[in-house]
Amino acid sequence: GDTGTLITTTVKDQPRSIKEVSDDYVFAASVAAFGMVLRNSPYKGSASFALVEELARTGARRDPGGYRKEFLGLLRKARALKRKE
């Protein structure tokens, strides 16, 4: 159509334990944190390689294509390279 309609709604923040979210969500969070840690982003908060690995391992419990396991290997390599700097 040619016209838009403004829709407003309130979104409630409902914090959940990492144990209450899906493995897919946890794995996606690990990938996002990995990028921030690699770039030393000011938005990384307390994220570290150790946290990324912990999240990735949790999220990799279901890994039909093996890609998540491959990510863990990439993480280990990046961690080793960072130590050499």
N, C-alpha and C positions, 0 to 999 in steps of 0.2 A: 504494500500500500504506500500511499504518499504521506500518511500522517503517522506520528508515533504517539504512544501512550506512556506517560510516566507511571511507573510502578515502584512503590517504596515498600520496604519490609524491614523488620528488625532481625538481625542475625545474632543469635545468642552464642557466646563463647562457651563451649562445653569441653573443657580439658579432659583428656582421657589418658589413661596409662598406656604405655607402649604395648602392653600385653593385651589391650582391648582393641587394637587396630589390626588391619589385615597385613599379611606378610608383604603384599604388593606395596602398601603404603610405607611400611618400614623400609623396604628396599629403595623406594623412590626418595625417601628422606636421606638415606645414606649416600645416594648419588649426588643429591643437591649439596649435602654437607661436604662431600669430597671436592666438588668444584670450588666451594668457598674456601676450604682449607688450602687447596693448591694455589689459589690466587691470593691467599692471605687477606681475604675480604674483611673489611671492617664490620660486616654484618654476620660474621661466622659465630659470634658469641663465644661459647666455650667449646665449640666443635674442634676435634683433633683427629688425627689419623686413627687413634685408638677407638674413639667414638664411632667413626665411620666404619671401622672393621666390625665392631660389635653390632651395629645396626645392620650392616650388610650380611653378616652371618645369620642373624635372626631372619632377615628377609629372604635369604637364600634357601630356606628349608624346602620350599617348593620351587624347583628349577628344571622344568621339563626340557628346555633347550640347551641347558648348560651355560647360558649367558651370564647368569649371576655368579657362578663359580669363576667364570672368566674375569668378571669384574673384580673379584677378590684377588686374583692373580695380578691384575693391573694395579690394584691398590698396594699390594706388597712391593711391587717394583717401584712405584712412585715414592713409597715410604723409604725404601732403601736409597733411592737417588737423592731424596731430600736430606738424608743423614750425611751423604758425602759432600754436601755443599759447605 
